[in-house]
C-alpha cells in the first residue's frame, strides 16, 4: 500500500514554456503533500508543503510565482513550473503524508526529470 | 542550511562487508528517518527512529540515534550488490511534519 505516482516521469520543454507535474496518492488520502527538487548527485531540497484546499507554504528562497502548487483534492497535487529556464532543469520529487499516519512517514513518488532546453 | 551532513559522501565496500554511514543534524528533532534512493529514482523509506529511542533494527539494518550529539548512524550488515544506492537521513523540524534531508552517502557494493 501507500503508493504515490508522478506524471510525467520525464519531460523536455523549451525555455519560456510552462510545465505541469502531477503527484497522486493512489491508495490513500494525502492531507499533506511535499515537493522537492534534487540536482545531480545532491540531496533533496524541500520546496513547498501543500495542504488540501489551502495555499502552499513555500520554503525560503523558493519563488511561489515561479513554482505554482495546487492541491485540489486529497489525492492530487500539481506543480507547475512557469516560464521555465534551463536552470530549472532538475529532478522533482513529491511525497505524500497520510492524515492517519502518526509517524510522519512520507511516501515518495518516483520523480519527474525536467530538462529545459 | 536546512540540511544535515552525512559522512562519508561515498563508500565502496566488498559484498559481505558491513557498511556504516553517519548523519549529523543541527536542531532538536522528534524523529529521524533513513531513506534509500537508487540512481535517478524516487526514495524508499527504510526506517524511522524516534527521539526517545537509541537503537532500532530492521532486517540487516541497524540505526542508532544520539540526541546529545545530534547524530545518527545507519549500519547495513552483510552487504549485497543490490544495496548499491544513495542513502539519506531526514530530520523533522521539531514542530511540524516537514523533513530536511542530509547530503547523502553514495554506497557502492562490489560483487
Boltz contact constraints between the chains, C-beta under 6 A:
constraints:
  - contact:
      token1: [A, 43]
      token2: [B, 3]
      max_distance: 6.0
  - contact:
      token1: [A, 43]
      token2: [B, 101]
      max_distance: 6.0
  - contact:
      token1: [A, 43]
      token2: [B, 103]
      max_distance: 6.0
  - contact:
      token1: [A, 43]
      token2: [B, 104]
      max_distance: 6.0
  - contact:
      token1: [A, 44]
      token2: [B, 101]
      max_distance: 6.0
  - contact:
      token1: [A, 46]
      token2: [B, 98]
      max_distance: 6.0
  - contact:
      token1: [A, 49]
      token2: [B, 98]
      max_distance: 6.0
  - contact:
      token1: [A, 93]
      token2: [B, 42]
      max_distance: 6.0
  - contact:
      token1: [A, 103]
      token2: [B, 48]
      max_distance: 6.0
  - contact:
      token1: [A, 104]
      token2: [B, 97]
      max_distance: 6.0
  - contact:
      token1: [A, 105]
      token2: [B, 45]
      max_distance: 6.0
  - contact:
      token1: [A, 108]
      token2: [B, 42]
      max_distance: 6.0
  - contact:
      token1: [A, 108]
      token2: [B, 43]
      max_distance: 6.0
  - contact:
      token1: [A, 109]
      token2: [B, 42]
      max_distance: 6.0
  - contact:
      token1: [A, 110]
      token2: [B, 42]
      max_distance: 6.0
  - contact:
      token1: [A, 111]
      token2: [B, 42]
      max_distance: 6.0
